[in-house]
Amino acid sequence: MTNNVYQILDDMKEFLVEGPFTNTVSFGDISDVDLDKNTIFPLTHINIANAVIKDSTIEFDINILAIDILDDNSLENDEFDYFYGNTNLQDILNNQLSVLQRLHANLTRGNLKDSLLTTEESLSAEPFKDRFVNVLAGWQTTVSLVVPNNTGRGASGADGC
């Protein structure tokens, strides 16, 4: 039996919760997450988009959302800056991008690469702001991971199925 999905999810979750800008890591459909629960933020959400099974490897596309709650500052004072606005949007974009930067660096040259997860050299991330129960902002990306296809082969060359 192969444990590739468990390995990817466990390794990524463990790495992300150790970081400074992730309070909770969730998995699956984002609509199943209780986004009204403010204590879970900042949140990094993982969803497996697809898998391509090859003879010696399995390639996974993993969708990742690094998000936080957008707060309006109700205090308008002399220090109000029209460039930065009256929210924490820039803080969220800065912090949540660093979550993806840290993850990518570790996948390409850190402990996650050492646990047999490899990824492409670059990562493209898109900022977003959307209203769920709360107004959320952050970054979304898709990470391509390659792990060994370590399914044992029987004497006949088949997987013993």
C-alpha positions in Angstrom: 0.0 0.0 0.0 1.3 3.5 -0.9 1.0 6.4 1.5 1.8 9.2 -1.0 -1.3 11.4 -0.2 -0.8 11.0 3.5 2.9 11.9 3.2 2.2 15.0 1.2 -0.6 16.3 3.5 1.2 15.4 6.8 4.5 16.9 5.7 2.9 20.1 4.3 0.7 20.6 7.4 3.5 20.1 9.8 5.7 22.5 7.9 3.0 25.2 7.6 1.9 25.2 11.2 5.5 25.8 12.3 5.5 29.0 10.4 4.8 32.5 11.8 1.8 33.4 9.6 -0.3 30.2 9.7 -2.6 29.5 12.6 -4.6 26.6 11.0 -4.1 24.3 8.0 -7.2 22.8 6.5 -7.8 20.3 3.7 -10.5 19.6 1.1 -13.3 21.8 -0.2 -12.9 25.4 1.1 -16.7 25.6 1.4 -16.5 22.9 4.1 -14.3 25.0 6.3 -16.1 27.1 9.0 -14.8 30.4 7.8 -17.0 32.3 10.3 -14.7 31.0 13.1 -12.2 33.9 13.4 -9.8 32.0 15.7 -8.7 29.8 12.8 -7.1 32.7 10.9 -4.6 33.1 9.3 -5.4 29.9 7.4 -3.6 27.9 4.8 -6.0 25.7 2.9 -4.8 22.7 0.8 -6.7 20.8 -1.9 -5.4 18.1 -4.2 -6.5 19.1 -7.7 -5.2 16.0 -9.6 -2.6 13.2 -9.8 -0.8 11.8 -12.8 0.5 8.3 -12.1 3.6 7.3 -14.0 5.8 4.2 -13.8 8.3 5.6 -11.3 6.6 8.8 -10.0 3.3 10.3 -9.2 2.8 14.0 -10.0 0.3 15.9 -7.9 -1.1 19.4 -8.5 -1.9 20.9 -5.1 -4.1 24.1 -4.8 -3.1 26.3 -1.8 -4.8 29.3 -0.4 -2.9 31.4 2.2 -5.6 33.7 3.6 -6.5 36.0 6.5 -9.5 38.2 7.5 -9.6 41.6 6.0 -10.3 44.2 8.8 -11.5 47.7 8.2 -10.0 50.2 10.6 -12.9 52.3 11.7 -10.6 54.9 13.1 -10.0 57.7 10.6 -7.4 60.1 11.9 -4.7 62.4 10.8 -2.5 59.4 10.0 -4.9 57.9 7.4 -2.9 57.0 4.2 -5.0 57.0 1.0 -2.3 54.8 -0.7 -2.5 52.1 1.9 -6.2 52.6 2.7 -8.0 51.9 5.9 -7.6 48.1 6.1 -4.9 45.5 6.8 -4.8 44.4 3.1 -1.1 45.1 2.6 -0.2 43.3 5.8 -2.2 40.2 4.7 -0.7 40.3 1.2 2.8 40.6 2.6 2.4 37.9 5.3 0.5 35.4 3.3 2.9 35.7 0.3 5.7 34.9 2.8 3.9 31.7 3.7 4.0 30.6 0.0 7.6 31.8 -0.4 8.7 29.8 2.7 6.8 26.7 1.4 8.3 26.9 -2.1 11.8 27.4 -0.7 11.4 24.3 1.5 10.0 22.2 -1.3 12.9 23.1 -3.6 15.9 23.1 -1.2 14.7 22.2 2.3 13.3 19.4 4.5 10.3 18.9 2.3 12.5 18.2 -0.7 14.5 15.8 1.5 11.3 13.9 2.2 11.1 13.1 -1.5 8.8 15.9 -2.5 10.1 17.8 -5.4 8.5 20.8 -7.3 9.2 23.1 -10.2 11.7 25.9 -9.8 9.1 28.7 -9.9 5.7 29.3 -8.3 3.1 31.6 -9.6 0.7 33.1 -7.0 -2.4 35.3 -7.5 -3.7 37.8 -4.9 -7.4 37.7 -4.2 -10.0 39.3 -2.0 -13.4 37.7 -1.7 -16.4 37.7 0.6 -17.2 34.4 2.3 -18.7 34.7 5.7 -15.9 37.2 6.4 -14.0 39.2 3.8 -10.9 37.2 3.2 -7.7 38.2 1.3 -4.5 36.5 0.5 -2.9 34.4 -2.2 -3.8 31.3 -4.2 -1.4 29.1 -6.1 -1.0 25.6 -7.5 2.1 23.6 -6.5 3.2 20.7 -8.6 4.7 18.0 -6.5 6.5 14.8 -7.7 6.9 11.8 -5.4 8.2 8.3 -6.1 5.6 5.8 -7.2 6.7 3.3 -4.5 3.9 0.8 -5.0 5.5 -2.6 -4.7 5.4 -4.9 -7.8 4.6 -8.6 -7.5 6.5 -11.4 -9.3 4.3 -11.0 -12.4 5.2 -7.2 -12.7 1.7 -6.2 -11.6 0.9 -4.6 -8.4 -0.5 -7.7 -6.9 -4.1 -6.6 -7.6 
